[in-house]
Amino acid sequence: MSEVGESSQVMPETKGGLTPVVSVAITAFNSANWLPRALEGVLMQRTNFPIEIVLGDDGSQDATVDIARSFRERNSILFKILERPANIGIQRNYYETFEHCSGKFIAWLDADDSWTDPEKLTAQVNALESDQSISVCCHRVRWVTHDGEVKRERYPSSAPGRYGLAEIIRSNFVPSPSIMFRNGIQRDLPAWYLDFAFMTDWPVLVMAALSGDILLLDPVMADYTLTPGSSFASKGTLYQYEMDAKFYELIEGVLPSRWHRFVRAEKGKRYESIAYLLRKQGDFTASRRAAIKAFSSPSILDNCRGKTTTLIASVVREMEWRLGVGRAASGQRF
């Protein structure tokens, strides 16, 4: 990964000369409505170790930075604010914010999410300190709307325990406001991370899983906010599958060769789903193209039944559609 750019102006507030154990990395953009709640969730943490807040603002035009300054002035917590005069993009904002963290561990928090358990950081630090083979510690969250309505009480549904590279490649089941990882993992990210704005945490988690396990704790200790228009999930299932497929194309190049077949098989499954959804929408030509990618992505024997069924269905439906169009055109001529 390239070195941190010069697009940020850091204004640190160090108090007491303490080196933090945990850096809370908060990324914000026009987050004035949500930031106070996020900061209160940090300030309520009960710890016997020092923490710091590193807030990366991506050129907000509202009162986000003013709110951050006010919290820094009124509280004794270590607080750095990365102010930017213009938007630099979500991925670079994440990376630069991580790089300004001085703690042994980095806790991930978007400004529109919040922590709800005062023991969260302590529980995660204890887990990471007790076992060096754990690279990431996470926990369950609630899904809530911007006005506080609970849409899901517990996510993910996966059993608590340890997960490895295969599980995180197959699906990103880790909620971002639950992530705590060992500082330095972000420097292993590939250069394309800065330009792949569709996914922020999944590449970090995959790179982390190359060197250790992901530990999922059972308690619900944060709220993940379903903010209208900004959530990845809000863009629809087809978009999610398309971005998954793109992610697999990119991540294969940074994984050891023994994982390539596994990645291609997962990519093929996504293209099967893309082909099915496009067929339902009536885009038969695009469905057939996706079905061909589903067939050719994995090894010849992987997903054999599913990809063959998908290809046949897509080709047949496109032929039926073309024949129907041809009949209609012939009828119009005569």
LUMGUTOR-908601 format. One record per residue (C-alpha): residue number from 1; residue in three letters; x, y, z. Coordinates in Angstrom, 3 decimals. Each point is the difference from the previous one (the first is absolute). Layout:
LUMGUTOR-908601
<rec resi="NUM" resn="ALA" east="X" north="Y" up="Z"/>
...
This chain:
LUMGUTOR-908601
<rec resi="1" resn="MET" east="0.000" north="0.000" up="0.000"/>
<rec resi="2" resn="SER" east="1.236" north="3.483" up="-0.762"/>
<rec resi="3" resn="GLU" east="1.047" north="2.365" up="2.752"/>
<rec resi="4" resn="VAL" east="-2.577" north="2.256" up="1.610"/>
<rec resi="5" resn="GLY" east="-0.563" north="3.055" up="-2.159"/>
<rec resi="6" resn="GLU" east="0.264" north="3.644" up="0.949"/>
<rec resi="7" resn="SER" east="-3.705" north="0.720" up="-0.393"/>
<rec resi="8" resn="SER" east="-0.746" north="0.083" up="3.724"/>
<rec resi="9" resn="GLN" east="0.791" north="2.524" up="2.683"/>
<rec resi="10" resn="VAL" east="0.459" north="-1.681" up="3.381"/>
<rec resi="11" resn="MET" east="-0.786" north="1.936" up="3.144"/>
<rec resi="12" resn="PRO" east="0.834" north="-2.363" up="2.886"/>
<rec resi="13" resn="GLU" east="-1.047" north="0.554" up="3.568"/>
<rec resi="14" resn="THR" east="2.261" north="-2.055" up="2.249"/>
<rec resi="15" resn="LYS" east="-0.750" north="0.043" up="3.693"/>
<rec resi="16" resn="GLY" east="2.036" north="-1.632" up="2.720"/>
<rec resi="17" resn="GLY" east="2.723" north="-1.339" up="-2.306"/>
<rec resi="18" resn="LEU" east="-1.618" north="-3.458" up="-0.079"/>
<rec resi="19" resn="THR" east="0.390" north="-2.421" up="-2.881"/>
<rec resi="20" resn="PRO" east="-3.420" north="-1.391" up="-0.882"/>
<rec resi="21" resn="VAL" east="-0.661" north="-3.714" up="-0.071"/>
<rec resi="22" resn="VAL" east="-3.033" north="0.491" up="-2.256"/>
<rec resi="23" resn="SER" east="-0.473" north="2.574" up="-2.711"/>
<rec resi="24" resn="VAL" east="-3.624" north="0.590" up="-0.912"/>
<rec resi="25" resn="ALA" east="0.015" north="0.771" up="-3.724"/>
<rec resi="26" resn="ILE" east="-3.092" north="2.027" up="-0.896"/>
<rec resi="27" resn="THR" east="-0.654" north="0.979" up="-3.604"/>
<rec resi="28" resn="ALA" east="-2.461" north="2.778" up="-0.700"/>
<rec resi="29" resn="PHE" east="-1.562" north="1.922" up="-2.863"/>
<rec resi="30" resn="ASN" east="-2.821" north="2.453" up="0.703"/>
<rec resi="31" resn="SER" east="-0.665" north="-1.982" up="3.179"/>
<rec resi="32" resn="ALA" east="-1.146" north="2.781" up="2.325"/>
<rec resi="33" resn="ASN" east="-3.290" north="-1.770" up="0.726"/>
<rec resi="34" resn="TRP" east="1.698" north="-3.245" up="1.068"/>
<rec resi="35" resn="LEU" east="3.439" north="0.874" up="1.354"/>
<rec resi="36" resn="PRO" east="-1.054" north="1.001" up="3.551"/>
<rec resi="37" resn="ARG" east="-1.567" north="-3.422" up="0.555"/>
<rec resi="38" resn="ALA" east="3.088" north="-1.765" up="-1.356"/>
<rec resi="39" resn="LEU" east="2.309" north="2.033" up="2.245"/>
<rec resi="40" resn="GLU" east="-2.160" north="-0.587" up="3.086"/>
<rec resi="41" resn="GLY" east="0.279" north="-3.731" up="-0.627"/>
<rec resi="42" resn="VAL" east="3.787" north="0.345" up="0.093"/>
<rec resi="43" resn="LEU" east="0.058" north="2.211" up="3.074"/>
<rec resi="44" resn="MET" east="-2.145" north="-2.427" up="2.006"/>
<rec resi="45" resn="GLN" east="2.544" north="-2.811" up="-0.386"/>
<rec resi="46" resn="ARG" east="1.338" north="-1.358" up="3.284"/>
<rec resi="47" resn="THR" east="3.650" north="-0.895" up="-0.433"/>
<rec resi="48" resn="ASN" east="3.147" north="-0.280" up="2.096"/>
<rec resi="49" resn="PHE" east="2.144" north="0.983" up="-2.997"/>
<rec resi="50" resn="PRO" east="0.274" north="3.270" up="-1.951"/>
<rec resi="51" resn="ILE" east="-1.861" north="0.449" up="-3.275"/>
<rec resi="52" resn="GLU" east="-0.017" north="2.682" up="-2.656"/>
<rec resi="53" resn="ILE" east="-2.446" north="1.178" up="-2.625"/>
<rec resi="54" resn="VAL" east="1.259" north="0.647" up="-3.512"/>
<rec resi="55" resn="LEU" east="-2.690" north="1.671" up="-2.074"/>
<rec resi="56" resn="GLY" east="0.509" north="0.191" up="-3.754"/>
<rec resi="57" resn="ASP" east="-2.338" north="2.568" up="-1.533"/>
<rec resi="58" resn="ASP" east="-0.380" north="-0.229" up="-3.760"/>
<rec resi="59" resn="GLY" east="-0.663" north="3.654" up="-0.778"/>
<rec resi="60" resn="SER" east="-3.334" north="0.343" up="1.797"/>
<rec resi="61" resn="GLN" east="-2.058" north="3.081" up="-0.796"/>
<rec resi="62" resn="ASP" east="-2.089" north="-0.141" up="3.175"/>
<rec resi="63" resn="ALA" east="0.930" north="0.337" up="3.679"/>
<rec resi="64" resn="THR" east="1.799" north="-3.346" up="0.290"/>
<rec resi="65" resn="VAL" east="3.428" north="1.475" up="0.748"/>
<rec resi="66" resn="ASP" east="-1.412" north="2.607" up="2.408"/>
<rec resi="67" resn="ILE" east="-1.710" north="-2.776" up="1.967"/>
<rec resi="68" resn="ALA" east="3.240" north="-1.988" up="0.126"/>
<rec resi="69" resn="ARG" east="1.933" north="3.045" up="1.258"/>
<rec resi="70" resn="SER" east="-2.602" north="0.630" up="2.674"/>
<rec resi="71" resn="PHE" east="0.217" north="-3.573" up="1.277"/>
<rec resi="72" resn="ARG" east="3.791" north="0.189" up="0.040"/>
<rec resi="73" resn="GLU" east="-0.032" north="3.206" up="2.035"/>
<rec resi="74" resn="ARG" east="-2.488" north="-1.330" up="2.554"/>
<rec resi="75" resn="ASN" east="1.550" north="-3.422" up="0.611"/>
<rec resi="76" resn="SER" east="3.370" north="-1.287" up="1.131"/>
<rec resi="77" resn="ILE" east="0.224" north="-2.776" up="-2.577"/>
<rec resi="78" resn="LEU" east="2.830" north="0.109" up="-2.553"/>
<rec resi="79" resn="PHE" east="-1.527" north="1.338" up="-3.193"/>
<rec resi="80" resn="LYS" east="1.417" north="0.605" up="-3.488"/>
<rec resi="81" resn="ILE" east="-2.031" north="1.655" up="-2.727"/>
<rec resi="82" resn="LEU" east="0.987" north="-0.432" up="-3.633"/>
<rec resi="83" resn="GLU" east="-1.534" north="2.975" up="-1.775"/>
<rec resi="84" resn="ARG" east="-0.132" north="0.103" up="-3.777"/>
<rec resi="85" resn="PRO" east="-1.055" north="2.975" up="-2.109"/>
<rec resi="86" resn="ALA" east="-1.375" north="-2.288" up="-2.713"/>
<rec resi="87" resn="ASN" east="-1.340" north="-3.518" up="-0.398"/>
<rec resi="88" resn="ILE" east="2.733" north="-2.598" up="-0.557"/>
<rec resi="89" resn="GLY" east="-2.244" north="-3.075" up="-0.230"/>
<rec resi="90" resn="ILE" east="-1.209" north="-2.524" up="2.514"/>
<rec resi="91" resn="GLN" east="2.796" north="-2.546" up="-0.495"/>
<rec resi="92" resn="ARG" east="2.862" north="2.459" up="0.333"/>
<rec resi="93" resn="ASN" east="-1.726" north="1.548" up="3.003"/>
<rec resi="94" resn="TYR" east="-0.090" north="-3.399" up="1.699"/>
<rec resi="95" resn="TYR" east="3.605" north="-0.776" up="-0.794"/>
<rec resi="96" resn="GLU" east="1.372" north="3.369" up="1.096"/>
<rec resi="97" resn="THR" east="-2.031" north="-0.135" up="3.194"/>
<rec resi="98" resn="PHE" east="1.400" north="-3.455" up="0.806"/>
<rec resi="99" resn="GLU" east="3.517" north="1.238" up="-0.698"/>
<rec resi="100" resn="HIS" east="-0.375" north="2.810" up="2.538"/>
<rec resi="101" resn="CYS" east="-0.967" north="-2.481" up="2.716"/>
<rec resi="102" resn="SER" east="2.741" north="-0.567" up="2.581"/>
<rec resi="103" resn="GLY" east="-1.721" north="-2.692" up="2.057"/>
<rec resi="104" resn="LYS" east="0.931" north="-3.672" up="0.036"/>
<rec resi="105" resn="PHE" east="-3.533" north="-0.775" up="-1.185"/>
<rec resi="106" resn="ILE" east="-2.389" north="1.903" up="-2.269"/>
<rec resi="107" resn="ALA" east="-3.752" north="0.013" up="0.692"/>
<rec resi="108" resn="TRP" east="-2.104" north="0.762" up="-3.073"/>
<rec resi="109" resn="LEU" east="-2.892" north="2.444" up="0.325"/>
<rec resi="110" resn="ASP" east="-1.851" north="1.874" up="-2.719"/>
<rec resi="111" resn="ALA" east="-1.468" north="3.270" up="1.200"/>
<rec resi="112" resn="ASP" east="-3.587" north="-1.143" up="-0.596"/>
<rec resi="113" resn="ASP" east="0.392" north="-3.142" up="2.139"/>
<rec resi="114" resn="SER" east="0.316" north="-0.217" up="3.779"/>
<rec resi="115" resn="TRP" east="1.190" north="-2.260" up="2.810"/>
<rec resi="116" resn="THR" east="-2.545" north="-1.043" up="2.606"/>
<rec resi="117" resn="ASP" east="1.996" north="-2.034" up="2.529"/>
<rec resi="118" resn="PRO" east="2.527" north="1.741" up="2.287"/>
<rec resi="119" resn="GLU" east="2.050" north="-3.211" up="0.254"/>
<rec resi="120" resn="LYS" east="0.457" north="-0.390" up="-3.764"/>
<rec resi="121" resn="LEU" east="3.595" north="1.188" up="-0.300"/>
<rec resi="122" resn="THR" east="1.133" north="-1.818" up="3.132"/>
<rec resi="123" resn="ALA" east="-1.505" north="-3.289" up="-1.172"/>
<rec resi="124" resn="GLN" east="1.684" north="0.277" up="-3.374"/>
<rec resi="125" resn="VAL" east="3.393" north="1.038" up="1.343"/>
<rec resi="126" resn="ASN" east="-0.074" north="-2.888" up="2.470"/>
<rec resi="127" resn="ALA" east="-0.706" north="-2.422" up="-2.848"/>
<rec resi="128" resn="LEU" east="2.749" north="1.343" up="-2.237"/>
<rec resi="129" resn="GLU" east="2.559" north="0.212" up="2.795"/>
<rec resi="130" resn="SER" east="-0.695" north="-3.550" up="1.121"/>
<rec resi="131" resn="ASP" east="0.645" north="-1.617" up="-3.384"/>
<rec resi="132" resn="GLN" east="2.447" north="1.267" up="-2.604"/>
<rec resi="133" resn="SER" east="-1.528" north="-2.294" up="-2.633"/>
<rec resi="134" resn="ILE" east="-3.092" north="2.250" up="-0.111"/>
<rec resi="135" resn="SER" east="0.301" north="2.849" up="-2.508"/>
<rec resi="136" resn="VAL" east="-3.510" north="1.427" up="0.284"/>
<rec resi="137" resn="CYS" east="-2.537" north="0.011" up="2.817"/>
<rec resi="138" resn="CYS" east="-3.621" north="0.818" up="-0.807"/>
<rec resi="139" resn="HIS" east="-3.445" north="-0.409" up="1.550"/>
<rec resi="140" resn="ARG" east="-3.699" north="0.086" up="-0.775"/>
<rec resi="141" resn="VAL" east="-1.879" north="3.225" up="-0.721"/>
<rec resi="142" resn="ARG" east="-3.557" north="1.215" up="-0.440"/>
<rec resi="143" resn="TRP" east="-1.277" north="1.448" up="-3.247"/>
<rec resi="144" resn="VAL" east="-1.813" north="3.272" up="0.612"/>
<rec resi="145" resn="THR" east="-1.451" north="2.729" up="-2.190"/>
<rec resi="146" resn="HIS" east="1.085" north="3.629" up="0.177"/>
<rec resi="147" resn="ASP" east="-2.900" north="0.718" up="2.351"/>
<rec resi="148" resn="GLY" east="0.773" north="-2.896" up="2.347"/>
<rec resi="149" resn="GLU" east="-2.386" north="-2.693" up="-1.211"/>
<rec resi="150" resn="VAL" east="1.530" north="-3.444" up="0.525"/>
<rec resi="151" resn="LYS" east="-0.090" north="-2.062" up="-3.194"/>
<rec resi="152" resn="ARG" east="2.054" north="-2.932" up="1.236"/>
<rec resi="153" resn="GLU" east="0.860" north="-0.856" up="3.584"/>
<rec resi="154" resn="ARG" east="3.101" north="-2.124" up="-0.577"/>
<rec resi="155" resn="TYR" east="2.381" north="-0.120" up="-2.933"/>
<rec resi="156" resn="PRO" east="1.758" north="-2.097" up="-1.148"/>
<rec resi="157" resn="SER" east="-1.819" north="-3.247" up="0.674"/>
<rec resi="158" resn="SER" east="3.285" north="-1.933" up="-0.122"/>
<rec resi="159" resn="ALA" east="0.965" north="-1.831" up="3.170"/>
<rec resi="160" resn="PRO" east="2.525" north="1.771" up="2.222"/>
<rec resi="161" resn="GLY" east="3.525" north="-1.307" up="-0.374"/>
<rec resi="162" resn="ARG" east="2.974" north="0.042" up="-2.329"/>
<rec resi="163" resn="TYR" east="-0.165" north="0.354" up="-3.767"/>
<rec resi="164" resn="GLY" east="2.728" north="-0.250" up="-2.592"/>
<rec resi="165" resn="LEU" east="0.812" north="1.158" up="-3.487"/>
<rec resi="166" resn="ALA" east="-2.477" north="-2.314" up="-1.738"/>
<rec resi="167" resn="GLU" east="-2.961" north="1.375" up="1.947"/>
<rec resi="168" resn="ILE" east="0.835" north="3.665" up="-0.584"/>
<rec resi="169" resn="ILE" east="0.696" north="-0.585" up="-3.711"/>
<rec resi="170" resn="ARG" east="-3.348" north="-1.750" up="-0.366"/>
<rec resi="171" resn="SER" east="-1.947" north="2.818" up="1.639"/>
<rec resi="172" resn="ASN" east="0.691" north="3.210" up="1.892"/>
<rec resi="173" resn="PHE" east="-1.970" north="-0.788" up="3.140"/>
<rec resi="174" resn="VAL" east="1.852" north="2.507" up="2.231"/>
<rec resi="175" resn="PRO" east="-1.857" north="3.249" up="0.855"/>
<rec resi="176" resn="SER" east="2.320" north="2.974" up="-0.410"/>
<rec resi="177" resn="PRO" east="-0.769" north="1.715" up="3.369"/>
<rec resi="178" resn="SER" east="1.023" north="-3.219" up="1.735"/>
<rec resi="179" resn="ILE" east="3.483" north="-0.284" up="-1.517"/>
<rec resi="180" resn="MET" east="3.191" north="0.274" up="2.039"/>
<rec resi="181" resn="PHE" east="3.203" north="-0.983" up="-1.780"/>
<rec resi="182" resn="ARG" east="3.719" north="0.117" up="0.626"/>
<rec resi="183" resn="ASN" east="1.561" north="3.257" up="-1.154"/>
<rec resi="184" resn="GLY" east="2.161" north="-0.506" up="-3.082"/>
<rec resi="185" resn="ILE" east="-2.257" north="-2.402" up="-1.883"/>
<rec resi="186" resn="GLN" east="-1.203" north="2.918" up="-2.136"/>
<rec resi="187" resn="ARG" east="3.494" north="0.330" up="-1.485"/>
<rec resi="188" resn="ASP" east="-0.408" north="-3.368" up="-1.708"/>
<rec resi="189" resn="LEU" east="-2.956" north="1.264" up="-2.031"/>
<rec resi="190" resn="PRO" east="0.490" north="-0.048" up="-3.781"/>
<rec resi="191" resn="ALA" east="0.221" north="3.285" up="-1.897"/>
<rec resi="192" resn="TRP" east="-3.422" north="-0.541" up="-1.595"/>
<rec resi="193" resn="TYR" east="-1.615" north="0.404" up="3.422"/>
<rec resi="194" resn="LEU" east="0.174" north="3.784" up="-0.367"/>
<rec resi="195" resn="ASP" east="-2.105" north="-0.127" up="-3.162"/>
<rec resi="196" resn="PHE" east="-2.464" north="-2.761" up="0.932"/>
<rec resi="197" resn="ALA" east="-2.558" north="2.151" up="1.774"/>
<rec resi="198" resn="PHE" east="-2.683" north="-2.674" up="-0.025"/>
<rec resi="199" resn="MET" east="1.435" north="-1.901" up="2.973"/>
<rec resi="200" resn="THR" east="1.921" north="1.426" up="2.909"/>
<rec resi="201" resn="ASP" east="0.365" north="-2.737" up="2.601"/>
<rec resi="202" resn="TRP" east="-0.013" north="-3.280" up="-1.950"/>
<rec resi="203" resn="PRO" east="3.515" north="0.442" up="-1.480"/>
<rec resi="204" resn="VAL" east="1.351" north="0.878" up="3.464"/>
<rec resi="205" resn="LEU" east="-1.579" north="-3.102" up="1.509"/>
<rec resi="206" resn="VAL" east="1.336" north="-2.300" up="-2.719"/>
<rec resi="207" resn="MET" east="3.510" north="1.380" up="0.396"/>
<rec resi="208" resn="ALA" east="-0.282" north="-0.397" up="3.770"/>
<rec resi="209" resn="ALA" east="-1.120" north="-3.615" up="-0.361"/>
<rec resi="210" resn="LEU" east="3.211" north="-0.793" up="-1.887"/>
<rec resi="211" resn="SER" east="1.890" north="0.341" up="3.275"/>
<rec resi="212" resn="GLY" east="-2.539" north="-1.088" up="2.613"/>
<rec resi="213" resn="ASP" east="-3.553" north="-0.885" up="0.894"/>
<rec resi="214" resn="ILE" east="-3.089" north="2.170" up="0.354"/>
<rec resi="215" resn="LEU" east="-1.627" north="-0.401" up="3.406"/>
<rec resi="216" resn="LEU" east="-3.739" north="0.683" up="0.252"/>
<rec resi="217" resn="LEU" east="-1.238" north="0.844" up="3.499"/>
<rec resi="218" resn="ASP" east="-3.615" north="-0.736" up="0.876"/>
<rec resi="219" resn="PRO" east="-1.277" north="3.246" up="1.608"/>
<rec resi="220" resn="VAL" east="-1.754" north="2.741" up="-1.964"/>
<rec resi="221" resn="MET" east="2.170" north="3.049" up="0.677"/>
<rec resi="222" resn="ALA" east="-0.742" north="2.493" up="-2.798"/>
<rec resi="223" resn="ASP" east="-2.670" north="1.412" up="-2.271"/>
<rec resi="224" resn="TYR" east="0.536" north="-0.098" up="-3.748"/>
<rec resi="225" resn="THR" east="-2.058" north="2.788" up="-1.550"/>
<rec resi="226" resn="LEU" east="-1.899" north="-0.623" up="-3.219"/>
<rec resi="227" resn="THR" east="0.432" north="3.503" up="-1.342"/>
<rec resi="228" resn="PRO" east="-2.198" north="0.587" up="-3.093"/>
<rec resi="229" resn="GLY" east="1.968" north="0.310" up="-3.214"/>
<rec resi="230" resn="SER" east="3.415" north="-0.690" up="1.515"/>
<rec resi="231" resn="SER" east="-0.170" north="-3.645" up="0.991"/>
<rec resi="232" resn="PHE" east="1.583" north="-2.529" up="-2.326"/>
<rec resi="233" resn="ALA" east="-3.089" north="-2.155" up="0.498"/>
<rec resi="234" resn="SER" east="-2.263" north="2.831" up="-1.139"/>
<rec resi="235" resn="LYS" east="1.303" north="-0.319" up="-3.555"/>
<rec resi="236" resn="GLY" east="-1.743" north="-3.315" up="-0.533"/>
<rec resi="237" resn="THR" east="0.863" north="-3.671" up="-0.265"/>
<rec resi="238" resn="LEU" east="1.177" north="0.098" up="-3.616"/>
<rec resi="239" resn="TYR" east="2.473" north="2.775" up="0.786"/>
<rec resi="240" resn="GLN" east="1.307" north="-1.938" up="2.996"/>
<rec resi="241" resn="TYR" east="0.613" north="-3.114" up="-2.083"/>
<rec resi="242" resn="GLU" east="1.732" north="2.040" up="-2.708"/>
<rec resi="243" resn="MET" east="2.317" north="1.608" up="2.548"/>
<rec resi="244" resn="ASP" east="0.680" north="-3.387" up="1.601"/>
<rec resi="245" resn="ALA" east="1.067" north="-1.353" up="-3.392"/>
<rec resi="246" resn="LYS" east="2.247" north="3.016" up="-0.577"/>
<rec resi="247" resn="PHE" east="1.500" north="-0.446" up="3.453"/>
<rec resi="248" resn="TYR" east="0.836" north="-3.636" up="-0.718"/>
<rec resi="249" resn="GLU" east="1.703" north="1.000" up="-3.238"/>
<rec resi="250" resn="LEU" east="2.190" north="2.443" up="1.916"/>
<rec resi="251" resn="ILE" east="0.707" north="-1.948" up="3.172"/>
<rec resi="252" resn="GLU" east="1.188" north="-3.120" up="-1.821"/>
<rec resi="253" resn="GLY" east="3.177" north="1.830" up="-0.995"/>
<rec resi="254" resn="VAL" east="1.082" north="0.613" up="3.591"/>
<rec resi="255" resn="LEU" east="-0.787" north="-3.463" up="1.378"/>
<rec resi="256" resn="PRO" east="2.310" north="-3.023" up="-0.052"/>
<rec resi="257" resn="SER" east="-0.546" north="-2.208" up="-3.051"/>
<rec resi="258" resn="ARG" east="-1.556" north="-2.788" up="2.065"/>
<rec resi="259" resn="TRP" east="-3.009" north="2.279" up="0.585"/>
<rec resi="260" resn="HIS" east="-0.596" north="0.921" up="-3.639"/>
<rec resi="261" resn="ARG" east="-2.312" north="-2.914" up="-0.788"/>
<rec resi="262" resn="PHE" east="-2.071" north="0.774" up="3.093"/>
<rec resi="263" resn="VAL" east="-0.330" north="3.670" up="-0.988"/>
<rec resi="264" resn="ARG" east="-0.968" north="-0.865" up="-3.573"/>
<rec resi="265" resn="ALA" east="-2.665" north="-2.401" up="1.214"/>
<rec resi="266" resn="GLU" east="-1.524" north="2.743" up="2.150"/>
<rec resi="267" resn="LYS" east="0.183" north="2.426" up="-2.925"/>
<rec resi="268" resn="GLY" east="-1.805" north="-2.530" up="-2.164"/>
<rec resi="269" resn="LYS" east="-2.812" north="-0.281" up="2.544"/>
<rec resi="270" resn="ARG" east="-0.435" north="3.777" up="-0.068"/>
<rec resi="271" resn="TYR" east="-0.246" north="-0.007" up="-3.778"/>
<rec resi="272" resn="GLU" east="-2.643" north="-2.731" up="0.220"/>
<rec resi="273" resn="SER" east="-2.043" north="2.290" up="2.235"/>
<rec resi="274" resn="ILE" east="0.604" north="2.973" up="-2.300"/>
<rec resi="275" resn="ALA" east="-1.199" north="-2.008" up="-2.989"/>
<rec resi="276" resn="TYR" east="-3.143" north="-1.059" up="1.847"/>
<rec resi="277" resn="LEU" east="-0.886" north="3.540" up="1.101"/>
<rec resi="278" resn="LEU" east="0.631" north="1.439" up="-3.466"/>
<rec resi="279" resn="ARG" east="-2.192" north="-2.711" up="-1.502"/>
<rec resi="280" resn="LYS" east="-2.799" north="0.962" up="2.401"/>
<rec resi="281" resn="GLN" east="0.380" north="3.609" up="-1.088"/>
<rec resi="282" resn="GLY" east="-0.322" north="-0.977" up="-3.654"/>
<rec resi="283" resn="ASP" east="3.579" north="0.898" up="-0.933"/>
<rec resi="284" resn="PHE" east="0.622" north="-3.315" up="-1.734"/>
<rec resi="285" resn="THR" east="3.149" north="0.965" up="-1.885"/>
<rec resi="286" resn="ALA" east="1.736" north="1.219" up="3.173"/>
<rec resi="287" resn="SER" east="-1.268" north="-3.085" up="1.822"/>
<rec resi="288" resn="ARG" east="1.615" north="-2.262" up="-2.597"/>
<rec resi="289" resn="ARG" east="3.298" north="1.901" up="0.295"/>
<rec resi="290" resn="ALA" east="-0.050" north="-0.370" up="3.781"/>
<rec resi="291" resn="ALA" east="-0.838" north="-3.697" up="-0.347"/>
<rec resi="292" resn="ILE" east="3.043" north="-0.481" up="-2.240"/>
<rec resi="293" resn="LYS" east="2.162" north="1.657" up="2.673"/>
<rec resi="294" resn="ALA" east="-1.580" north="-2.272" up="2.596"/>
<rec resi="295" resn="PHE" east="0.913" north="-3.001" up="-2.114"/>
<rec resi="296" resn="SER" east="3.566" north="1.088" up="-0.756"/>
<rec resi="297" resn="SER" east="1.028" north="1.560" up="3.330"/>
<rec resi="298" resn="PRO" east="0.521" north="-3.077" up="2.183"/>
<rec resi="299" resn="SER" east="1.791" north="-3.249" up="-0.754"/>
<rec resi="300" resn="ILE" east="-1.874" north="-2.173" up="-2.495"/>
<rec resi="301" resn="LEU" east="-1.279" north="-2.291" up="2.772"/>
<rec resi="302" resn="ASP" east="-0.925" north="2.719" up="2.525"/>
<rec resi="303" resn="ASN" east="-3.668" north="1.054" up="0.297"/>
<rec resi="304" resn="CYS" east="-0.575" north="-2.261" up="-3.009"/>
<rec resi="305" resn="ARG" east="-3.730" north="-0.547" up="0.389"/>
<rec resi="306" resn="GLY" east="-0.868" north="3.557" up="0.928"/>
<rec resi="307" resn="LYS" east="2.068" north="1.737" up="-2.654"/>
<rec resi="308" resn="THR" east="-1.186" north="-2.386" up="-2.742"/>
<rec resi="309" resn="THR" east="-3.638" north="0.487" up="0.957"/>
<rec resi="310" resn="THR" east="0.504" north="3.769" up="0.065"/>
<rec resi="311" resn="LEU" east="1.637" north="0.050" up="-3.434"/>
<rec resi="312" resn="ILE" east="-2.667" north="-2.170" up="-1.618"/>
<rec resi="313" resn="ALA" east="-2.829" north="2.047" up="1.535"/>
<rec resi="314" resn="SER" east="1.550" north="3.294" up="-1.083"/>
<rec resi="315" resn="VAL" east="0.664" north="-1.155" up="-3.562"/>
<rec resi="316" resn="VAL" east="-3.490" north="-1.489" up="-0.385"/>
<rec resi="317" resn="ARG" east="-1.725" north="3.123" up="1.339"/>
<rec resi="318" resn="GLU" east="2.067" north="2.246" up="-2.285"/>
<rec resi="319" resn="MET" east="-0.896" north="-2.167" up="-2.999"/>
<rec resi="320" resn="GLU" east="-3.686" north="0.100" up="0.937"/>
<rec resi="321" resn="TRP" east="0.195" north="3.759" up="0.362"/>
<rec resi="322" resn="ARG" east="1.743" north="0.456" up="-3.347"/>
<rec resi="323" resn="LEU" east="-2.494" north="-2.292" up="-1.750"/>
<rec resi="324" resn="GLY" east="-2.856" north="1.945" up="1.571"/>
<rec resi="325" resn="VAL" east="1.473" north="3.290" up="-1.166"/>
<rec resi="326" resn="GLY" east="0.489" north="-1.472" up="-3.468"/>
<rec resi="327" resn="ARG" east="-3.603" north="-1.177" up="-0.193"/>
<rec resi="328" resn="ALA" east="-1.268" north="3.388" up="1.107"/>
<rec resi="329" resn="ALA" east="2.144" north="1.747" up="-2.617"/>
<rec resi="330" resn="SER" east="-1.233" north="-2.365" up="-2.718"/>
<rec resi="331" resn="GLY" east="-3.584" north="0.638" up="1.000"/>
<rec resi="332" resn="GLN" east="0.515" north="3.733" up="-0.238"/>
<rec resi="333" resn="ARG" east="1.430" north="-0.268" up="-3.534"/>
<rec resi="334" resn="PHE" east="-2.939" north="-1.896" up="-1.353"/>
